[in-house]
Amino acid sequence: MSELAFRRVVIKAGTTLLTGNSDKLDLVQLKSLVEQLAYLYRLGVEVLLVTSGAVATGRQVLRRSTQSEIINKAAIATGEGPFRQVLASIGQSRLMQTYTQEFDKHDIPVAQALLTRNDIADRLGYLNIRSTLLSLISLGVIPILNENDVVALEELQGEIFGDNDTLSSLVSNIVDADLLVMLGDIGGLYTSNPEEDPDARLIPVVERTGTVESYAWDSNNQLGRGGMVAKLAAAQLATASGATAVIADGRLTDVLPRIVLGEQVGTTFLPTSSNLESRQRWMLSTINQKGNLMVDQGAATALKSANSSLLPAGVRSVVGEFVRGQVVSIHNEKNEAVAAGIVNYDSQDITLIMGSHSTGINEILGHDFGEEIVHRNNMVIF
C-alpha cells in the first residue's frame, strides 16, 4: 500500500457530480463517493465532506407529490432565491438521511453542520466551529457540511457563500487541512472551455493561481452556483493557508484514493505558504467579498518583500464598500490579490485619504485611527 500523501482532507462534492447533470440526486454516484470516503477513513485519513445536492433533492421530493406546473408557479411567485431556500429546506434532511444510510453500511458515524458566512466572520464563532469540527474528527466522526441555505437570505449582506467551492476552502482553512479536493464533472483547469474547444489542454500543476486567472471560464451548466472562477478563488484561499488544492472529475474510478495516495489527477494547486497561525487563517476566511483595495507597484512590493504596513500613500483606488474592522483583499495594479488584512478605515474614508501622507489623515477626515490603512500585524501576504 502506498504511503498517504495527505492526512486531513476536505472533499467538496459539487451539484453536477451528485446529480449527473440532471435535476435529481444520482444515488449511484453518491454511493461511490461514500465508498471512497470510507476507504480513506479506514486508511486513517481524517475526512470532512462539503456536499451540494440539497436543492436538487428537494426538487426531486416535490416532483413526487406535486405537479411540475405547480412547482414552476411557486418558483415564479416566490422568486429564485426564496424558492431555492424552500427546496433546500425540503431536501437537506433527505440528503443527510441518504448519506447516513450509506455511511452506516460501513459503520462510520457522521454529523451534520450547516454554516453561513456570518458564523465564520465572528471570531468567537470561527473558534467554536473549529473546536466542534476538530472534536468530531478526533472522535472518528465524518462531518458533512453544507451552506445553511434556509437562513442565508441576503447575499448583499455577505451572509451566503454563494457556492460550496468557497465553503470548502473556508472549511479547509478552519481545520488546518492538508488537502482540498473539489470534485465535479470537469477534469480540472483547462486552457479554455473543453466543452467548446477541442484543443483545450489540461493544466496539471499550478504553482500560483494568479498566473492562470485568464483560464477561469465557466460552463453553461445552471444547476450549481459555482464555476471555474469560484474554484480558482477557493484554490487560492486554500493554498494561501498552506494546503494543496485539487480540481478533478469525480466520476473517475477511485479518484479520491488515487489523489490522497499521491497520484497526479486533474489539476493540482501547490501551497503558496506554510501553515498559518490561527488568527491569520481567520482573516483569510472572513475576507469581504464586496470590496478591495488597489495599490501601486511600490506598495505591493513593500507588502510582500519588506513586511510593511499599507499606508494611504500607496492606495490607488477603492473598489466597493466596507467598514472599519472588516477584512479586505489588497490587489496590485494588475488586479492580482497580494494580501488581505483588517482595515482601520471605512471605504469612504480611504477614498478621501488615499494617495496622501499619513500625517494628513486627521486634517482630511477630522479623526485618526492610526497612520496605516492596514497594519502589518493585521495582514496576511499571499
FENMO-V898408 format. One record per residue. N is the residue number from 1. OMEGA is omega as a letter, one per 20 degrees, with the letter a starting at -180 (NA if undefined). BURIAL is + if it has 9 or more other ideal C-beta (glycine too) atoms within 8 Angstrom, else -. Layout:
N|OMEGA|BURIAL ; N|OMEGA|BURIAL
This chain:
1|r|- ; 2|r|- ; 3|a|- ; 4|r|+ ; 5|a|- ; 6|a|+ ; 7|r|- ; 8|a|+ ; 9|r|+ ; 10|a|+ ; 11|r|+ ; 12|r|+ ; 13|a|+ ; 14|a|+ ; 15|a|+ ; 16|r|+ ; 17|a|+ ; 18|r|+ ; 19|a|+ ; 20|a|- ; 21|r|- ; 22|r|- ; 23|r|- ; 24|a|+ ; 25|r|+ ; 26|a|+ ; 27|r|- ; 28|r|- ; 29|r|+ ; 30|r|+ ; 31|r|+ ; 32|r|- ; 33|a|+ ; 34|r|+ ; 35|r|+ ; 36|r|+ ; 37|r|+ ; 38|r|+ ; 39|r|+ ; 40|r|+ ; 41|a|+ ; 42|r|- ; 43|a|+ ; 44|r|- ; 45|r|+ ; 46|a|- ; 47|r|+ ; 48|a|+ ; 49|r|+ ; 50|a|+ ; 51|r|+ ; 52|r|+ ; 53|a|+ ; 54|a|+ ; 55|r|+ ; 56|r|+ ; 57|r|+ ; 58|r|+ ; 59|r|+ ; 60|r|+ ; 61|a|+ ; 62|a|+ ; 63|r|+ ; 64|a|- ; 65|a|- ; 66|r|- ; 67|a|- ; 68|a|- ; 69|r|- ; 70|r|- ; 71|a|+ ; 72|r|- ; 73|r|- ; 74|r|+ ; 75|r|+ ; 76|a|- ; 77|a|- ; 78|a|- ; 79|a|- ; 80|a|- ; 81|r|- ; 82|a|- ; 83|r|+ ; 84|r|+ ; 85|r|+ ; 86|a|+ ; 87|r|+ ; 88|r|+ ; 89|r|+ ; 90|a|+ ; 91|a|+ ; 92|a|+ ; 93|r|- ; 94|r|+ ; 95|a|+ ; 96|r|+ ; 97|r|- ; 98|r|+ ; 99|a|+ ; 100|r|+ ; 101|a|- ; 102|r|+ ; 103|r|+ ; 104|r|- ; 105|r|- ; 106|a|+ ; 107|r|- ; 108|r|+ ; 109|r|- ; 110|r|+ ; 111|r|+ ; 112|r|+ ; 113|r|+ ; 114|a|+ ; 115|r|+ ; 116|a|+ ; 117|r|+ ; 118|r|+ ; 119|a|+ ; 120|a|+ ; 121|r|+ ; 122|a|- ; 123|r|- ; 124|r|- ; 125|r|+ ; 126|a|+ ; 127|r|+ ; 128|r|- ; 129|r|+ ; 130|a|+ ; 131|a|- ; 132|a|+ ; 133|r|+ ; 134|r|+ ; 135|r|- ; 136|r|+ ; 137|a|+ ; 138|r|- ; 139|r|- ; 140|a|- ; 141|r|+ ; 142|r|+ ; 143|r|+ ; 144|a|+ ; 145|r|+ ; 146|r|+ ; 147|r|+ ; 148|a|+ ; 149|a|+ ; 150|a|+ ; 151|r|- ; 152|a|+ ; 153|a|- ; 154|r|- ; 155|a|- ; 156|r|- ; 157|r|- ; 158|a|+ ; 159|a|+ ; 160|r|+ ; 161|r|+ ; 162|r|- ; 163|a|+ ; 164|r|+ ; 165|r|+ ; 166|a|+ ; 167|a|+ ; 168|r|+ ; 169|r|+ ; 170|r|+ ; 171|r|+ ; 172|r|+ ; 173|a|+ ; 174|a|+ ; 175|r|+ ; 176|a|- ; 177|r|+ ; 178|a|- ; 179|r|+ ; 180|r|+ ; 181|r|+ ; 182|a|+ ; 183|r|+ ; 184|r|+ ; 185|r|+ ; 186|a|+ ; 187|a|- ; 188|r|+ ; 189|a|+ ; 190|r|+ ; 191|r|- ; 192|a|+ ; 193|a|+ ; 194|r|+ ; 195|a|- ; 196|a|- ; 197|a|+ ; 198|r|- ; 199|r|- ; 200|a|+ ; 201|r|- ; 202|r|+ ; 203|a|+ ; 204|a|- ; 205|r|- ; 206|r|+ ; 207|r|- ; 208|a|- ; 209|a|+ ; 210|a|- ; 211|a|- ; 212|a|+ ; 213|a|+ ; 214|r|- ; 215|a|+ ; 216|r|+ ; 217|r|- ; 218|r|- ; 219|r|+ ; 220|a|- ; 221|a|- ; 222|a|- ; 223|a|+ ; 224|r|+ ; 225|a|- ; 226|a|+ ; 227|a|+ ; 228|r|+ ; 229|r|- ; 230|a|+ ; 231|r|+ ; 232|r|+ ; 233|r|+ ; 234|r|+ ; 235|r|+ ; 236|r|+ ; 237|a|+ ; 238|a|+ ; 239|r|+ ; 240|r|+ ; 241|r|+ ; 242|a|+ ; 243|r|+ ; 244|r|+ ; 245|a|+ ; 246|r|+ ; 247|a|+ ; 248|r|+ ; 249|a|+ ; 250|r|+ ; 251|r|- ; 252|a|+ ; 253|r|- ; 254|a|- ; 255|a|+ ; 256|r|+ ; 257|a|+ ; 258|r|+ ; 259|a|+ ; 260|r|+ ; 261|r|+ ; 262|r|- ; 263|r|- ; 264|r|- ; 265|r|+ ; 266|r|+ ; 267|r|+ ; 268|r|+ ; 269|a|+ ; 270|r|+ ; 271|r|- ; 272|r|- ; 273|r|+ ; 274|r|- ; 275|a|- ; 276|r|+ ; 277|a|- ; 278|a|- ; 279|r|- ; 280|r|+ ; 281|r|+ ; 282|r|+ ; 283|r|+ ; 284|a|+ ; 285|a|+ ; 286|a|+ ; 287|r|+ ; 288|a|+ ; 289|a|- ; 290|a|- ; 291|r|+ ; 292|r|+ ; 293|r|+ ; 294|a|+ ; 295|r|+ ; 296|a|- ; 297|r|- ; 298|r|- ; 299|r|+ ; 300|r|+ ; 301|a|+ ; 302|r|+ ; 303|a|+ ; 304|a|+ ; 305|a|- ; 306|r|- ; 307|a|- ; 308|r|- ; 309|r|+ ; 310|a|+ ; 311|a|+ ; 312|a|+ ; 313|a|+ ; 314|a|+ ; 315|a|+ ; 316|r|+ ; 317|r|- ; 318|a|+ ; 319|r|- ; 320|a|+ ; 321|r|- ; 322|a|+ ; 323|r|- ; 324|r|+ ; 325|r|- ; 326|r|+ ; 327|r|+ ; 328|r|+ ; 329|a|+ ; 330|a|+ ; 331|r|+ ; 332|a|+ ; 333|r|+ ; 334|a|- ; 335|r|- ; 336|r|- ; 337|a|+ ; 338|a|+ ; 339|r|+ ; 340|a|+ ; 341|a|+ ; 342|a|+ ; 343|r|+ ; 344|a|+ ; 345|r|+ ; 346|r|+ ; 347|r|+ ; 348|r|- ; 349|a|+ ; 350|r|+ ; 351|a|- ; 352|a|- ; 353|a|+ ; 354|a|+ ; 355|a|- ; 356|r|+ ; 357|a|- ; 358|a|+ ; 359|a|- ; 360|a|+ ; 361|a|+ ; 362|r|- ; 363|a|- ; 364|a|+ ; 365|a|+ ; 366|r|- ; 367|a|- ; 368|r|- ; 369|a|- ; 370|a|- ; 371|a|- ; 372|r|+ ; 373|r|+ ; 374|r|+ ; 375|a|+ ; 376|r|+ ; 377|r|- ; 378|a|- ; 379|r|+ ; 380|r|+ ; 381|r|- ; 382|NA|+
